[in-house]
């Protein structure tokens, strides 16, 4: 099925990045590494959603609504993934206050912060002074990614769903 390999690959990437980001004592100490991994996590989550859209487009009509609902559930749980991916992809424009999401704002800028609390890591991006920020919780987004992956797999009958054990041995 078109998109399924893409979906699997980005689901694995979400899970791998989560494992790099969330340890209390990360295996790396280089300043900025956790934040860099979070940027890659944003990319993986966005591309997972794109993979689900590809599967949706090529799925039998009888299951397209279920896949669409799963994508909408992901969007409700992780609403800023697309905007964050855009801001991080075009960070140069956002640094200069020229990003699409900054148009018409009085004091545009790009502020990137991170918050660690209760076993979670949150990326917080501000696009304009005094305005709402974009947020991404690694734990909530991973849960949303797992739910989306599972829902798409269950929606398409006969779809071969790899187990985590299978996925772990693909590159061994």
C-alpha positions as CSV (number, residue, x, y, z in Angstrom):
1,X,0.0,0.0,0.0
2,X,1.3,3.4,-0.9
3,X,2.7,5.3,2.1
4,X,2.8,2.4,4.5
5,X,6.6,2.0,4.4
6,X,6.8,5.8,4.9
7,X,4.4,5.6,7.8
8,X,6.4,2.7,9.5
9,X,9.7,4.5,9.0
10,X,8.6,7.8,10.5
11,X,6.8,6.0,13.4
12,X,10.1,4.2,14.2
13,X,11.8,7.6,14.0
14,X,9.3,9.2,16.5
15,X,10.0,6.3,18.9
16,X,13.7,6.5,18.5
17,X,13.9,10.2,19.0
18,X,11.7,9.9,22.1
19,X,14.1,7.4,23.6
20,X,17.0,9.9,23.0
21,X,15.1,12.9,24.4
22,X,13.4,11.7,27.5
23,X,16.0,10.0,29.7
24,X,16.5,11.8,33.0
25,X,20.3,11.3,32.5
26,X,20.7,11.6,28.7
27,X,23.6,9.7,27.2
28,X,24.9,12.9,25.7
29,X,26.1,16.0,27.5
30,X,26.8,18.4,24.6
31,X,24.8,21.5,25.1
32,X,21.9,21.8,22.6
33,X,21.9,18.1,21.7
34,X,18.5,17.3,23.4
35,X,17.0,20.3,21.7
36,X,18.4,19.2,18.3
37,X,16.9,15.7,18.9
38,X,13.6,17.4,19.6
39,X,13.8,19.3,16.3
40,X,14.2,15.9,14.6
41,X,11.3,14.5,16.7
42,X,9.1,17.3,15.3
43,X,10.2,16.4,11.8
44,X,9.5,12.7,12.4
45,X,6.0,13.4,13.9
46,X,5.1,15.6,10.9
47,X,6.3,13.1,8.4
48,X,4.4,10.3,10.2
49,X,1.2,12.3,9.8
50,X,2.1,12.8,6.1
51,X,2.6,9.0,5.8
52,X,-0.9,8.5,7.2
53,X,-2.3,10.9,4.6
54,X,-0.6,8.9,1.9
55,X,-2.1,5.7,3.2
56,X,-5.5,7.5,3.4
57,X,-5.3,8.5,-0.3
58,X,-4.6,4.9,-1.5
59,X,-6.8,3.1,1.1
60,X,-10.0,1.4,0.0
61,X,-13.0,3.9,0.3
62,X,-14.6,1.8,3.1
63,X,-11.7,2.6,5.5
64,X,-10.8,6.2,4.4
65,X,-13.1,7.8,7.0
66,X,-11.5,5.8,9.9
67,X,-8.0,6.9,8.7
68,X,-9.2,10.5,8.3
69,X,-10.6,10.4,11.9
70,X,-7.2,9.0,13.2
71,X,-5.4,11.9,11.5
72,X,-7.8,14.3,13.1
73,X,-7.3,12.8,16.5
74,X,-3.5,13.2,16.0
75,X,-4.0,16.8,15.1
76,X,-6.1,17.4,18.2
77,X,-3.5,15.8,20.5
78,X,-0.5,17.4,18.8
79,X,-1.9,20.5,17.2
80,X,1.3,22.5,16.6
81,X,3.3,19.8,14.9
82,X,2.9,21.3,11.4
83,X,3.5,24.9,12.5
84,X,6.6,23.9,14.4
85,X,7.9,21.9,11.5
86,X,7.4,25.0,9.3
87,X,9.1,27.3,11.8
88,X,12.1,25.0,12.2
89,X,12.4,24.3,8.5
90,X,12.4,28.0,7.6
91,X,14.1,29.2,10.8
92,X,16.1,31.8,8.8
93,X,12.9,33.6,7.8
94,X,11.5,33.3,11.3
95,X,14.7,34.7,12.9
96,X,14.3,37.8,10.8
97,X,10.5,38.0,11.5
98,X,9.6,37.1,7.9
99,X,8.0,33.7,8.6
100,X,4.5,33.1,7.2
101,X,3.1,32.7,10.7
102,X,4.6,36.0,11.7
103,X,3.0,38.1,9.0
104,X,0.9,41.0,10.5
105,X,2.4,40.6,14.0
106,X,3.7,43.7,15.8
107,X,6.9,42.2,17.2
108,X,7.9,39.1,15.3
109,X,10.9,37.0,16.4
110,X,11.8,33.4,16.9
111,X,12.3,32.3,20.5
112,X,12.9,28.6,21.1
113,X,12.8,27.2,24.6
114,X,12.6,23.9,26.3
115,X,11.0,22.7,29.5
116,X,11.7,19.5,31.3
117,X,9.0,18.4,33.8
118,X,7.6,15.2,35.3
119,X,9.5,12.9,32.9
120,X,8.4,14.9,29.8
121,X,10.3,17.3,27.6
122,X,8.4,20.2,25.9
123,X,9.5,22.3,23.1
124,X,8.1,25.9,23.2
125,X,8.5,28.2,20.3
126,X,7.4,31.9,20.3
127,X,6.9,33.7,17.0
128,X,6.0,37.1,18.4
129,X,6.5,38.9,21.7
130,X,3.4,38.7,23.9
131,X,1.5,36.3,21.6
132,X,0.6,32.6,22.1
133,X,3.4,30.1,21.7
134,X,3.6,26.8,19.8
135,X,4.1,23.8,22.1
136,X,5.1,20.2,21.6
137,X,5.1,17.6,24.4
138,X,7.3,14.7,23.5
139,X,5.3,12.3,25.6
140,X,1.9,13.4,24.3
141,X,3.0,13.5,20.7
142,X,4.6,10.0,21.0
143,X,1.3,8.8,22.4
144,X,-0.6,10.5,19.5
145,X,1.9,9.0,17.0
146,X,1.4,5.5,18.4
147,X,-2.4,5.9,18.3
148,X,-2.2,7.1,14.7
149,X,0.1,4.3,13.6
150,X,-2.1,1.7,15.3
151,X,-5.4,3.2,13.9
152,X,-4.1,3.3,10.3
153,X,-2.9,-0.3,10.6
154,X,-6.2,-1.5,12.0
155,X,-8.2,0.4,9.5
156,X,-6.7,-1.3,6.5
157,X,-7.6,-5.0,6.4
158,X,-4.9,-7.4,5.6
159,X,-2.2,-4.8,6.2
160,X,1.0,-6.4,7.4
161,X,1.7,-4.7,10.8
162,X,5.3,-5.2,11.9
163,X,5.8,-5.9,15.6
164,X,8.4,-3.8,17.5
165,X,10.6,-6.9,17.6
166,X,10.4,-7.1,13.8
167,X,11.2,-3.4,13.4
168,X,14.2,-3.7,15.8
169,X,15.8,-6.3,13.6
170,X,15.3,-4.5,10.2
171,X,18.8,-2.9,10.3
172,X,20.6,-5.5,12.4
